[in-house]
Amino acid sequence: YEGRLRHIGMGAPFKGLRVVKLVAGPEVRVLSTGGDLLRTLTLDPERDYHPQTLGWVSTMSRQIIRR
């Protein structure tokens, strides 16, 4: 975004999971390769790292995450 790499925190349960990012300007959606919505956020141009927000809960079941 704006020519710079951004990092998006997802949490330990998602480590190693392949995802698809849909980016439209500052709006980002992170989906599993199966199409489950994992996270939505608006990028802050002043930040390189976007941590999980307080109270953020995945819409994805932990059963889907297990490989």
All heavy atoms as TSV, in Angstrom:
chain	resi	resn	atom	element	x	y	z
A	1	TYR	N	N	0.837	-1.167	0.000
A	1	TYR	CA	C	0.000	0.000	0.000
A	1	TYR	C	C	0.883	1.231	0.000
A	1	TYR	O	O	1.815	1.315	0.796
A	1	TYR	CB	C	-0.937	-0.034	1.208
A	1	TYR	CG	C	-1.848	1.159	1.309
A	1	TYR	CD1	C	-2.863	1.340	0.377
A	1	TYR	CD2	C	-1.695	2.080	2.301
A	1	TYR	CE1	C	-3.702	2.435	0.466
A	1	TYR	CE2	C	-2.540	3.167	2.409
A	1	TYR	CZ	C	-3.536	3.346	1.480
A	1	TYR	OH	O	-4.377	4.418	1.558
A	2	GLU	N	N	0.621	2.166	-0.898
A	2	GLU	CA	C	1.434	3.377	-1.054
A	2	GLU	C	C	2.913	3.054	-1.203
A	2	GLU	O	O	3.781	3.741	-0.682
A	2	GLU	CB	C	1.204	4.343	0.108
A	2	GLU	CG	C	-0.204	4.899	0.157
A	2	GLU	CD	C	-0.392	5.967	1.217
A	2	GLU	OE1	O	0.464	6.116	2.117
A	2	GLU	OE2	O	-1.415	6.662	1.136
A	3	GLY	N	N	3.203	1.947	-1.914
A	3	GLY	CA	C	4.578	1.586	-2.227
A	3	GLY	C	C	5.369	0.975	-1.088
A	3	GLY	O	O	6.582	0.829	-1.203
A	4	ARG	N	N	4.706	0.606	0.008
A	4	ARG	CA	C	5.413	0.029	1.155
A	4	ARG	C	C	4.775	-1.294	1.567
A	4	ARG	O	O	3.565	-1.470	1.482
A	4	ARG	CB	C	5.370	0.997	2.338
A	4	ARG	CG	C	6.181	2.247	2.067
A	4	ARG	CD	C	6.096	3.275	3.154
A	4	ARG	NE	N	6.265	2.726	4.483
A	4	ARG	CZ	C	5.830	3.337	5.579
A	4	ARG	NH1	N	5.205	4.493	5.496
A	4	ARG	NH2	N	6.004	2.795	6.759
A	5	LEU	N	N	5.623	-2.218	2.040
A	5	LEU	CA	C	5.161	-3.499	2.548
A	5	LEU	C	C	4.478	-3.289	3.892
A	5	LEU	O	O	4.970	-2.545	4.742
A	5	LEU	CB	C	6.349	-4.442	2.726
A	5	LEU	CG	C	6.053	-5.837	3.263
A	5	LEU	CD1	C	5.181	-6.605	2.278
A	5	LEU	CD2	C	7.350	-6.567	3.520
A	6	ARG	N	N	3.333	-3.921	4.108
A	6	ARG	CA	C	2.599	-3.848	5.384
A	6	ARG	C	C	2.487	-5.246	5.970
A	6	ARG	O	O	2.405	-6.234	5.247
A	6	ARG	CB	C	1.181	-3.285	5.173
A	6	ARG	CG	C	1.116	-2.004	4.406
A	6	ARG	CD	C	1.803	-0.865	5.119
A	6	ARG	NE	N	1.864	0.284	4.228
A	6	ARG	CZ	C	1.984	1.506	4.640
A	6	ARG	NH1	N	2.092	1.781	5.916
A	6	ARG	NH2	N	2.034	2.483	3.768
A	7	HIS	N	N	2.484	-5.323	7.282
A	7	HIS	CA	C	2.342	-6.593	7.989
A	7	HIS	C	C	1.006	-6.591	8.719
A	7	HIS	O	O	0.659	-5.611	9.371
A	7	HIS	CB	C	3.484	-6.785	8.979
A	7	HIS	CG	C	4.814	-6.859	8.321
A	7	HIS	ND1	N	5.567	-5.735	8.027
A	7	HIS	CD2	C	5.513	-7.912	7.860
A	7	HIS	CE1	C	6.680	-6.113	7.438
A	7	HIS	NE2	N	6.673	-7.421	7.314
A	8	ILE	N	N	0.288	-7.707	8.625
A	8	ILE	CA	C	-1.033	-7.823	9.229
A	8	ILE	C	C	-1.010	-8.971	10.231
A	8	ILE	O	O	-0.792	-10.126	9.858
A	8	ILE	CB	C	-2.107	-8.078	8.150
A	8	ILE	CG1	C	-2.137	-6.902	7.166
A	8	ILE	CG2	C	-3.468	-8.299	8.794
A	8	ILE	CD1	C	-3.010	-7.131	5.955
A	9	GLY	N	N	-1.202	-8.660	11.504
A	9	GLY	CA	C	-1.217	-9.681	12.551
A	9	GLY	C	C	-2.464	-10.540	12.464
A	9	GLY	O	O	-3.567	-10.026	12.325
A	10	MET	N	N	-2.265	-11.858	12.559
A	10	MET	CA	C	-3.393	-12.791	12.469
A	10	MET	C	C	-3.514	-13.668	13.710
A	10	MET	O	O	-4.569	-14.176	13.993
A	10	MET	CB	C	-3.243	-13.673	11.234
A	10	MET	CG	C	-3.354	-12.939	9.926
A	10	MET	SD	S	-4.967	-12.204	9.651
A	10	MET	CE	C	-5.971	-13.662	9.485
A	11	GLY	N	N	-2.443	-13.905	14.416
A	11	GLY	CA	C	-2.494	-14.748	15.608
A	11	GLY	C	C	-1.934	-16.137	15.361
A	11	GLY	O	O	-1.908	-16.632	14.232
A	12	ALA	N	N	-1.516	-16.768	16.442
A	12	ALA	CA	C	-0.862	-18.073	16.382
A	12	ALA	C	C	-1.701	-19.169	15.723
A	12	ALA	O	O	-1.149	-20.002	15.011
A	12	ALA	CB	C	-0.444	-18.509	17.787
A	13	PRO	N	N	-3.029	-19.216	15.923
A	13	PRO	CA	C	-3.792	-20.304	15.287
A	13	PRO	C	C	-3.713	-20.307	13.760
A	13	PRO	O	O	-3.985	-21.313	13.135
A	13	PRO	CB	C	-5.234	-20.046	15.737
A	13	PRO	CG	C	-5.118	-19.244	16.972
A	13	PRO	CD	C	-3.888	-18.400	16.779
A	14	PHE	N	N	-3.317	-19.193	13.176
A	14	PHE	CA	C	-3.271	-19.084	11.722
A	14	PHE	C	C	-1.859	-19.214	11.156
A	14	PHE	O	O	-1.664	-19.078	9.964
A	14	PHE	CB	C	-3.889	-17.757	11.273
A	14	PHE	CG	C	-5.321	-17.622	11.702
A	14	PHE	CD1	C	-5.662	-16.845	12.786
A	14	PHE	CD2	C	-6.326	-18.298	11.024
A	14	PHE	CE1	C	-6.977	-16.738	13.187
A	14	PHE	CE2	C	-7.639	-18.196	11.419
A	14	PHE	CZ	C	-7.961	-17.422	12.506
A	15	LYS	N	N	-0.887	-19.478	12.005
A	15	LYS	CA	C	0.500	-19.584	11.558
A	15	LYS	C	C	0.635	-20.668	10.492
A	15	LYS	O	O	0.180	-21.788	10.665
A	15	LYS	CB	C	1.419	-19.899	12.735
A	15	LYS	CG	C	2.876	-19.919	12.347
A	15	LYS	CD	C	3.761	-20.123	13.544
A	15	LYS	CE	C	5.211	-20.094	13.102
A	15	LYS	NZ	N	6.106	-20.173	14.246
A	16	GLY	N	N	1.235	-20.316	9.372
A	16	GLY	CA	C	1.485	-21.258	8.294
A	16	GLY	C	C	0.301	-21.489	7.359
A	16	GLY	O	O	0.433	-22.192	6.376
A	17	LEU	N	N	-0.839	-20.888	7.679
A	17	LEU	CA	C	-2.028	-21.063	6.846
A	17	LEU	C	C	-1.908	-20.200	5.595
A	17	LEU	O	O	-1.582	-19.011	5.689
A	17	LEU	CB	C	-3.279	-20.658	7.635
A	17	LEU	CG	C	-4.607	-20.825	6.918
A	17	LEU	CD1	C	-4.941	-22.308	6.779
A	17	LEU	CD2	C	-5.708	-20.115	7.693
A	18	ARG	N	N	-2.136	-20.770	4.441
A	18	ARG	CA	C	-2.130	-19.994	3.200
A	18	ARG	C	C	-3.399	-19.165	3.146
A	18	ARG	O	O	-4.480	-19.654	3.472
A	18	ARG	CB	C	-2.047	-20.898	1.984
A	18	ARG	CG	C	-0.705	-21.543	1.827
A	18	ARG	CD	C	-0.684	-22.411	0.582
A	18	ARG	NE	N	0.640	-22.893	0.369
A	18	ARG	CZ	C	1.501	-22.374	-0.505
A	18	ARG	NH1	N	1.132	-21.361	-1.256
A	18	ARG	NH2	N	2.702	-22.863	-0.640
A	19	VAL	N	N	-3.247	-17.910	2.746
A	19	VAL	CA	C	-4.391	-17.002	2.688
A	19	VAL	C	C	-4.420	-16.266	1.359
A	19	VAL	O	O	-3.437	-16.257	0.614
A	19	VAL	CB	C	-4.366	-15.971	3.842
A	19	VAL	CG1	C	-4.457	-16.649	5.187
A	19	VAL	CG2	C	-3.142	-15.078	3.766
A	20	VAL	N	N	-5.555	-15.645	1.088
A	20	VAL	CA	C	-5.728	-14.772	-0.064
A	20	VAL	C	C	-6.046	-13.395	0.489
A	20	VAL	O	O	-6.894	-13.256	1.367
A	20	VAL	CB	C	-6.899	-15.265	-0.954
A	20	VAL	CG1	C	-7.159	-14.290	-2.081
A	20	VAL	CG2	C	-6.613	-16.658	-1.474
A	21	LYS	N	N	-5.340	-12.369	-0.003
A	21	LYS	CA	C	-5.611	-10.998	0.431
A	21	LYS	C	C	-6.290	-10.256	-0.708
A	21	LYS	O	O	-5.802	-10.265	-1.836
A	21	LYS	CB	C	-4.316	-10.282	0.809
A	21	LYS	CG	C	-3.656	-10.858	2.041
A	21	LYS	CD	C	-2.367	-10.155	2.353
A	21	LYS	CE	C	-1.349	-10.661	1.351
A	21	LYS	NZ	N	-0.032	-10.105	1.503
A	22	LEU	N	N	-7.398	-9.637	-0.396
A	22	LEU	CA	C	-8.093	-8.792	-1.358
A	22	LEU	C	C	-7.882	-7.356	-0.910
A	22	LEU	O	O	-8.261	-6.992	0.206
A	22	LEU	CB	C	-9.584	-9.131	-1.398
A	22	LEU	CG	C	-9.923	-10.584	-1.722
A	22	LEU	CD1	C	-11.427	-10.806	-1.637
A	22	LEU	CD2	C	-9.411	-10.967	-3.088
A	23	VAL	N	N	-7.256	-6.557	-1.770
A	23	VAL	CA	C	-6.896	-5.189	-1.404
A	23	VAL	C	C	-7.536	-4.220	-2.385
A	23	VAL	O	O	-7.384	-4.354	-3.597
A	23	VAL	CB	C	-5.356	-5.007	-1.414
A	23	VAL	CG1	C	-4.973	-3.608	-0.997
A	23	VAL	CG2	C	-4.689	-6.046	-0.523
A	24	ALA	N	N	-8.256	-3.245	-1.844
A	24	ALA	CA	C	-8.861	-2.173	-2.641
A	24	ALA	C	C	-8.530	-0.871	-1.935
A	24	ALA	O	O	-9.220	-0.476	-0.992
A	24	ALA	CB	C	-10.365	-2.369	-2.767
A	25	GLY	N	N	-7.421	-0.246	-2.361
A	25	GLY	CA	C	-6.956	0.953	-1.661
A	25	GLY	C	C	-6.537	0.552	-0.254
A	25	GLY	O	O	-5.831	-0.426	-0.069
A	26	PRO	N	N	-7.002	1.266	0.771
A	26	PRO	CA	C	-6.618	0.921	2.141
A	26	PRO	C	C	-7.462	-0.203	2.755
A	26	PRO	O	O	-7.152	-0.682	3.830
A	26	PRO	CB	C	-6.843	2.229	2.890
A	26	PRO	CG	C	-7.957	2.884	2.152
A	26	PRO	CD	C	-7.718	2.532	0.700
A	27	GLU	N	N	-8.498	-0.640	2.058
A	27	GLU	CA	C	-9.375	-1.693	2.591
A	27	GLU	C	C	-8.806	-3.070	2.247
A	27	GLU	O	O	-8.503	-3.352	1.093
A	27	GLU	CB	C	-10.787	-1.566	2.019
A	27	GLU	CG	C	-11.435	-0.231	2.283
A	27	GLU	CD	C	-11.610	0.062	3.763
A	27	GLU	OE1	O	-11.962	-0.852	4.527
A	27	GLU	OE2	O	-11.373	1.217	4.156
A	28	VAL	N	N	-8.682	-3.926	3.267
A	28	VAL	CA	C	-8.093	-5.258	3.082
A	28	VAL	C	C	-9.017	-6.311	3.675
A	28	VAL	O	O	-9.555	-6.128	4.765
A	28	VAL	CB	C	-6.711	-5.356	3.774
A	28	VAL	CG1	C	-6.116	-6.755	3.634
A	28	VAL	CG2	C	-5.764	-4.309	3.234
A	29	ARG	N	N	-9.177	-7.398	2.953
A	29	ARG	CA	C	-9.863	-8.582	3.460
A	29	ARG	C	C	-8.902	-9.747	3.332
A	29	ARG	O	O	-8.272	-9.918	2.292
A	29	ARG	CB	C	-11.124	-8.879	2.664
A	29	ARG	CG	C	-12.214	-7.886	2.911
A	29	ARG	CD	C	-13.462	-8.269	2.211
A	29	ARG	NE	N	-14.470	-7.230	2.447
A	29	ARG	CZ	C	-15.710	-7.313	2.062
A	29	ARG	NH1	N	-16.114	-8.377	1.393
A	29	ARG	NH2	N	-16.550	-6.349	2.322
A	30	VAL	N	N	-8.803	-10.536	4.401
A	30	VAL	CA	C	-7.948	-11.717	4.398
A	30	VAL	C	C	-8.867	-12.929	4.454
A	30	VAL	O	O	-9.703	-13.045	5.355
A	30	VAL	CB	C	-6.978	-11.714	5.606
A	30	VAL	CG1	C	-6.069	-12.939	5.555
A	30	VAL	CG2	C	-6.155	-10.429	5.641
A	31	LEU	N	N	-8.713	-13.820	3.467
A	31	LEU	CA	C	-9.551	-15.013	3.379
A	31	LEU	C	C	-8.679	-16.265	3.373
A	31	LEU	O	O	-7.524	-16.220	2.941
A	31	LEU	CB	C	-10.376	-15.001	2.083
A	31	LEU	CG	C	-11.356	-13.860	1.937
A	31	LEU	CD1	C	-10.774	-12.797	1.041
A	31	LEU	CD2	C	-12.640	-14.375	1.383
A	32	SER	N	N	-9.262	-17.366	3.827
A	32	SER	CA	C	-8.573	-18.651	3.676
A	32	SER	C	C	-8.659	-19.025	2.201
A	32	SER	O	O	-9.468	-18.466	1.454
A	32	SER	CB	C	-9.243	-19.724	4.533
A	32	SER	OG	O	-10.499	-20.062	3.999
A	33	THR	N	N	-7.860	-19.988	1.774
A	33	THR	CA	C	-7.922	-20.412	0.378
A	33	THR	C	C	-9.259	-21.067	0.066
A	33	THR	O	O	-9.642	-21.170	-1.086
A	33	THR	CB	C	-6.774	-21.372	0.028
A	33	THR	OG1	O	-6.788	-22.458	0.943
A	33	THR	CG2	C	-5.435	-20.658	0.072
A	34	GLY	N	N	-10.002	-21.457	1.105
A	34	GLY	CA	C	-11.335	-22.018	0.927
A	34	GLY	C	C	-12.426	-20.963	0.873
A	34	GLY	O	O	-13.587	-21.267	0.681
A	35	GLY	N	N	-12.045	-19.687	1.054
A	35	GLY	CA	C	-13.003	-18.596	0.944
A	35	GLY	C	C	-13.583	-18.089	2.250
A	35	GLY	O	O	-14.419	-17.194	2.244
A	36	ASP	N	N	-13.144	-18.627	3.395
A	36	ASP	CA	C	-13.632	-18.158	4.689
A	36	ASP	C	C	-12.993	-16.813	5.036
A	36	ASP	O	O	-11.769	-16.664	4.959
A	36	ASP	CB	C	-13.303	-19.162	5.799
A	36	ASP	CG	C	-14.023	-20.482	5.622
A	36	ASP	OD1	O	-15.257	-20.453	5.527
A	36	ASP	OD2	O	-13.337	-21.519	5.570
A	37	LEU	N	N	-13.798	-15.839	5.429
A	37	LEU	CA	C	-13.287	-14.531	5.815
A	37	LEU	C	C	-12.581	-14.642	7.155
A	37	LEU	O	O	-13.164	-15.094	8.140
A	37	LEU	CB	C	-14.427	-13.519	5.910
A	37	LEU	CG	C	-14.029	-12.102	6.321
A	37	LEU	CD1	C	-13.111	-11.478	5.270
A	37	LEU	CD2	C	-15.274	-11.254	6.530
A	38	LEU	N	N	-11.300	-14.240	7.199
A	38	LEU	CA	C	-10.519	-14.312	8.426
A	38	LEU	C	C	-10.414	-12.951	9.110
A	38	LEU	O	O	-10.432	-12.870	10.323
A	38	LEU	CB	C	-9.110	-14.839	8.128
A	38	LEU	CG	C	-9.035	-16.198	7.443
A	38	LEU	CD1	C	-7.589	-16.553	7.168
A	38	LEU	CD2	C	-9.707	-17.258	8.289
A	39	ARG	N	N	-10.277	-11.909	8.313
A	39	ARG	CA	C	-10.097	-10.583	8.899
A	39	ARG	C	C	-10.370	-9.508	7.859
A	39	ARG	O	O	-10.094	-9.692	6.679
A	39	ARG	CB	C	-8.663	-10.431	9.410
A	39	ARG	CG	C	-8.415	-9.102	10.069
A	39	ARG	CD	C	-7.089	-9.038	10.773
A	39	ARG	NE	N	-6.983	-7.713	11.385
A	39	ARG	CZ	C	-5.903	-7.211	11.917
A	39	ARG	NH1	N	-4.814	-7.931	11.940
A	39	ARG	NH2	N	-5.889	-6.012	12.439
A	40	THR	N	N	-10.909	-8.384	8.322
A	40	THR	CA	C	-11.035	-7.190	7.492
A	40	THR	C	C	-10.388	-6.048	8.253
A	40	THR	O	O	-10.408	-6.027	9.491
A	40	THR	CB	C	-12.511	-6.831	7.193
A	40	THR	OG1	O	-13.172	-6.542	8.416
A	40	THR	CG2	C	-13.220	-7.946	6.465
A	41	LEU	N	N	-9.781	-5.126	7.538
A	41	LEU	CA	C	-9.185	-3.970	8.185
A	41	LEU	C	C	-8.979	-2.855	7.179
A	41	LEU	O	O	-9.011	-3.075	5.966
A	41	LEU	CB	C	-7.858	-4.333	8.843
A	41	LEU	CG	C	-6.688	-4.649	7.922
A	41	LEU	CD1	C	-5.410	-4.097	8.512
A	41	LEU	CD2	C	-6.565	-6.138	7.730
A	42	THR	N	N	-8.787	-1.670	7.707
A	42	THR	CA	C	-8.425	-0.513	6.907
A	42	THR	C	C	-6.990	-0.172	7.272
A	42	THR	O	O	-6.679	0.057	8.448
A	42	THR	CB	C	-9.349	0.687	7.206
A	42	THR	OG1	O	-10.694	0.295	6.934
A	42	THR	CG2	C	-8.972	1.881	6.355
A	43	LEU	N	N	-6.103	-0.169	6.289
A	43	LEU	CA	C	-4.702	0.123	6.544
A	43	LEU	C	C	-4.513	1.569	6.980
A	43	LEU	O	O	-5.121	2.484	6.422
A	43	LEU	CB	C	-3.862	-0.134	5.291
A	43	LEU	CG	C	-3.781	-1.580	4.822
A	43	LEU	CD1	C	-3.028	-1.643	3.499
A	43	LEU	CD2	C	-3.105	-2.446	5.859
A	44	ASP	N	N	-3.670	1.743	7.992
A	44	ASP	CA	C	-3.275	3.067	8.450
A	44	ASP	C	C	-1.958	3.382	7.747
A	44	ASP	O	O	-0.967	2.694	7.958
A	44	ASP	CB	C	-3.091	3.041	9.963
A	44	ASP	CG	C	-2.610	4.359	10.544
A	44	ASP	OD1	O	-2.235	5.269	9.772
A	44	ASP	OD2	O	-2.600	4.470	11.774
A	45	PRO	N	N	-1.907	4.425	6.910
A	45	PRO	CA	C	-0.683	4.707	6.155
A	45	PRO	C	C	0.520	5.040	7.030
A	45	PRO	O	O	1.660	4.963	6.578
A	45	PRO	CB	C	-1.057	5.896	5.266
A	45	PRO	CG	C	-2.347	6.399	5.752
A	45	PRO	CD	C	-2.980	5.349	6.592
A	46	GLU	N	N	0.302	5.348	8.293
A	46	GLU	CA	C	1.401	5.671	9.210
A	46	GLU	C	C	2.006	4.439	9.873
A	46	GLU	O	O	3.013	4.547	10.563
A	46	GLU	CB	C	0.904	6.640	10.295
A	46	GLU	CG	C	0.347	7.936	9.745
A	46	GLU	CD	C	1.391	8.734	8.962
A	46	GLU	OE1	O	2.542	8.834	9.442
A	46	GLU	OE2	O	1.051	9.237	7.884
A	47	ARG	N	N	1.389	3.269	9.674
A	47	ARG	CA	C	1.850	2.059	10.359
A	47	ARG	C	C	2.326	1.014	9.367
A	47	ARG	O	O	1.724	0.816	8.324
A	47	ARG	CB	C	0.712	1.448	11.173
A	47	ARG	CG	C	0.160	2.375	12.218
A	47	ARG	CD	C	-0.958	1.724	12.938
A	47	ARG	NE	N	-0.373	0.884	13.976
A	47	ARG	CZ	C	-1.049	0.377	14.975
A	47	ARG	NH1	N	-2.335	0.577	15.062
A	47	ARG	NH2	N	-0.454	-0.353	15.882
A	48	ASP	N	N	3.404	0.304	9.734
A	48	ASP	CA	C	3.879	-0.824	8.937
A	48	ASP	C	C	3.234	-2.121	9.420
A	48	ASP	O	O	3.013	-3.033	8.644
A	48	ASP	CB	C	5.397	-0.969	9.037
A	48	ASP	CG	C	6.125	0.151	8.324
A	48	ASP	OD1	O	5.573	0.689	7.351
A	48	ASP	OD2	O	7.241	0.485	8.743
A	49	TYR	N	N	2.970	-2.201	10.732
A	49	TYR	CA	C	2.393	-3.406	11.331
A	49	TYR	C	C	0.987	-3.098	11.824
A	49	TYR	O	O	0.765	-2.102	12.512
A	49	TYR	CB	C	3.261	-3.895	12.498
A	49	TYR	CG	C	2.689	-5.101	13.195
A	49	TYR	CD1	C	2.634	-6.330	12.555
A	49	TYR	CD2	C	2.191	-5.009	14.489
A	49	TYR	CE1	C	2.099	-7.441	13.175
A	49	TYR	CE2	C	1.654	-6.118	15.129
A	49	TYR	CZ	C	1.622	-7.322	14.465
A	49	TYR	OH	O	1.084	-8.424	15.084
A	50	HIS	N	N	0.048	-3.960	11.473
A	50	HIS	CA	C	-1.342	-3.805	11.892
A	50	HIS	C	C	-1.692	-4.997	12.780
A	50	HIS	O	O	-2.006	-6.082	12.277
A	50	HIS	CB	C	-2.265	-3.732	10.672
A	50	HIS	CG	C	-2.053	-2.482	9.893
A	50	HIS	ND1	N	-0.999	-2.314	9.029
A	50	HIS	CD2	C	-2.731	-1.320	9.897
A	50	HIS	CE1	C	-1.058	-1.104	8.505
A	50	HIS	NE2	N	-2.095	-0.485	9.019
A	51	PRO	N	N	-1.593	-4.811	14.113
A	51	PRO	CA	C	-1.844	-5.933	15.027
A	51	PRO	C	C	-3.320	-6.316	15.058
A	51	PRO	O	O	-4.175	-5.590	14.541
A	51	PRO	CB	C	-1.402	-5.373	16.382
A	51	PRO	CG	C	-1.616	-3.904	16.258
A	51	PRO	CD	C	-1.324	-3.566	14.810
A	52	GLN	N	N	-3.581	-7.443	15.693
A	52	GLN	CA	C	-4.965	-7.839	15.912
A	52	GLN	C	C	-5.617	-6.755	16.764
A	52	GLN	O	O	-4.983	-6.193	17.655
A	52	GLN	CB	C	-5.032	-9.157	16.667
A	52	GLN	CG	C	-4.435	-10.309	15.927
A	52	GLN	CD	C	-4.480	-11.559	16.774
A	52	GLN	OE1	O	-5.476	-11.836	17.411
A	52	GLN	NE2	N	-3.393	-12.296	16.780
A	53	THR	N	N	-6.861	-6.462	16.507
A	53	THR	CA	C	-7.544	-5.453	17.300
A	53	THR	C	C	-8.157	-6.095	18.530
A	53	THR	O	O	-8.477	-7.280	18.537
A	53	THR	CB	C	-8.646	-4.761	16.478
A	53	THR	OG1	O	-9.531	-5.757	15.974
A	53	THR	CG2	C	-8.057	-3.976	15.327
A	54	LEU	N	N	-8.324	-5.315	19.577
A	54	LEU	CA	C	-8.908	-5.797	20.814
A	54	LEU	C	C	-10.297	-6.337	20.540
A	54	LEU	O	O	-11.120	-5.673	19.909
A	54	LEU	CB	C	-8.987	-4.657	21.836
A	54	LEU	CG	C	-9.503	-5.029	23.212
A	54	LEU	CD1	C	-8.548	-6.030	23.857
A	54	LEU	CD2	C	-9.622	-3.799	24.077
A	55	GLY	N	N	-10.556	-7.543	20.960
A	55	GLY	CA	C	-11.865	-8.143	20.764
A	55	GLY	C	C	-12.062	-8.760	19.393
A	55	GLY	O	O	-13.122	-9.277	19.093
A	56	TRP	N	N	-11.020	-8.734	18.547
A	56	TRP	CA	C	-11.140	-9.317	17.218
A	56	TRP	C	C	-11.264	-10.819	17.348
A	56	TRP	O	O	-10.520	-11.479	18.044
A	56	TRP	CB	C	-9.909	-8.970	16.391
A	56	TRP	CG	C	-9.885	-9.630	15.049
A	56	TRP	CD1	C	-10.646	-9.299	13.976
A	56	TRP	CD2	C	-9.078	-10.731	14.636
A	56	TRP	NE1	N	-10.355	-10.117	12.918
A	56	TRP	CE2	C	-9.408	-11.005	13.294
A	56	TRP	CE3	C	-8.131	-11.514	15.262
A	56	TRP	CZ2	C	-8.807	-12.019	12.584
A	56	TRP	CZ3	C	-7.528	-12.524	14.551
A	56	TRP	CH2	C	-7.867	-12.771	13.217
A	57	VAL	N	N	-12.237	-11.364	16.689
A	57	VAL	CA	C	-12.463	-12.808	16.710
A	57	VAL	C	C	-12.571	-13.285	15.276
A	57	VAL	O	O	-13.282	-12.689	14.473
A	57	VAL	CB	C	-13.762	-13.150	17.471
A	57	VAL	CG1	C	-14.006	-14.650	17.440
A	57	VAL	CG2	C	-13.689	-12.659	18.900
A	58	SER	N	N	-11.880	-14.344	14.970
A	58	SER	CA	C	-11.942	-14.905	13.629
A	58	SER	C	C	-13.330	-15.453	13.341
A	58	SER	O	O	-14.000	-15.975	14.223
A	58	SER	CB	C	-10.915	-16.025	13.496
A	58	SER	OG	O	-11.125	-16.732	12.310
A	59	THR	N	N	-13.721	-15.361	12.098
A	59	THR	CA	C	-14.968	-15.984	11.674
A	59	THR	C	C	-14.720	-17.432	11.282
A	59	THR	O	O	-15.641	-18.144	10.949
A	59	THR	CB	C	-15.562	-15.230	10.460
A	59	THR	OG1	O	-14.609	-15.251	9.405
A	59	THR	CG2	C	-15.916	-13.810	10.812
A	60	MET	N	N	-13.478	-17.841	11.330
A	60	MET	CA	C	-13.108	-19.180	10.876
A	60	MET	C	C	-13.027	-20.148	12.048
A	60	MET	O	O	-12.449	-19.849	13.084
A	60	MET	CB	C	-11.745	-19.110	10.183
A	60	MET	CG	C	-11.325	-20.360	9.513
A	60	MET	SD	S	-9.825	-20.012	8.598
A	60	MET	CE	C	-9.453	-21.628	8.025
A	61	SER	N	N	-13.593	-21.310	11.896
A	61	SER	CA	C	-13.577	-22.339	12.921
A	61	SER	C	C	-12.166	-22.891	13.087
A	61	SER	O	O	-11.440	-23.077	12.115
A	61	SER	CB	C	-14.526	-23.465	12.528
A	61	SER	OG	O	-14.290	-24.605	13.314
A	62	ARG	N	N	-11.777	-23.165	14.312
A	62	ARG	CA	C	-10.467	-23.769	14.554
A	62	ARG	C	C	-10.374	-25.153	13.909
A	62	ARG	O	O	-9.300	-25.621	13.599
A	62	ARG	CB	C	-10.179	-23.875	16.043
A	62	ARG	CG	C	-9.952	-22.539	16.683
A	62	ARG	CD	C	-9.623	-22.709	18.152
A	62	ARG	NE	N	-9.573	-21.437	18.816
A	62	ARG	CZ	C	-8.478	-20.695	18.935
A	62	ARG	NH1	N	-7.351	-21.119	18.412
A	62	ARG	NH2	N	-8.500	-19.555	19.550
A	63	GLN	N	N	-11.485	-25.824	13.692
A	63	GLN	CA	C	-11.451	-27.129	13.044
A	63	GLN	C	C	-10.987	-27.008	11.601
A	63	GLN	O	O	-10.327	-27.888	11.080
A	63	GLN	CB	C	-12.835	-27.767	13.078
A	63	GLN	CG	C	-13.266	-28.137	14.480
A	63	GLN	CD	C	-14.666	-28.700	14.516
A	63	GLN	OE1	O	-15.399	-28.631	13.538
A	63	GLN	NE2	N	-15.043	-29.248	15.654
A	64	ILE	N	N	-11.295	-25.912	10.950
A	64	ILE	CA	C	-10.864	-25.699	9.572
A	64	ILE	C	C	-9.367	-25.432	9.524
A	64	ILE	O	O	-8.684	-25.811	8.596
A	64	ILE	CB	C	-11.634	-24.511	8.935
A	64	ILE	CG1	C	-13.119	-24.846	8.870
A	64	ILE	CG2	C	-11.084	-24.185	7.574
A	64	ILE	CD1	C	-13.995	-23.695	8.455
A	65	ILE	N	N	-8.843	-24.793	10.578
A	65	ILE	CA	C	-7.432	-24.405	10.603
A	65	ILE	C	C	-6.522	-25.627	10.678
A	65	ILE	O	O	-5.481	-25.667	10.055
A	65	ILE	CB	C	-7.150	-23.485	11.803
A	65	ILE	CG1	C	-7.952	-22.202	11.664
A	65	ILE	CG2	C	-5.674	-23.184	11.921
A	65	ILE	CD1	C	-7.967	-21.358	12.894
A	66	ARG	N	N	-6.912	-26.634	11.411
A	66	ARG	CA	C	-6.051	-27.805	11.581
A	66	ARG	C	C	-5.771	-28.475	10.244
A	66	ARG	O	O	-6.642	-28.621	9.423
A	66	ARG	CB	C	-6.718	-28.788	12.536
A	66	ARG	CG	C	-6.812	-28.213	13.916
A	66	ARG	CD	C	-7.315	-29.239	14.891
A	66	ARG	NE	N	-7.464	-28.576	16.182
A	66	ARG	CZ	C	-8.472	-28.764	16.998
A	66	ARG	NH1	N	-9.425	-29.611	16.681
A	66	ARG	NH2	N	-8.531	-28.123	18.138
A	67	ARG	N	N	-4.504	-28.848	10.058
A	67	ARG	CA	C	-4.105	-29.479	8.793
A	67	ARG	C	C	-3.913	-30.946	8.966
A	67	ARG	O	O	-3.677	-31.498	9.935
A	67	ARG	CB	C	-2.812	-28.854	8.307
A	67	ARG	CG	C	-3.059	-27.451	7.852
A	67	ARG	CD	C	-1.773	-26.765	7.618
A	67	ARG	NE	N	-1.685	-25.807	8.728
A	67	ARG	CZ	C	-0.629	-25.153	9.048
A	67	ARG	NH1	N	0.466	-25.330	8.407
A	67	ARG	NH2	N	-0.618	-24.300	10.036
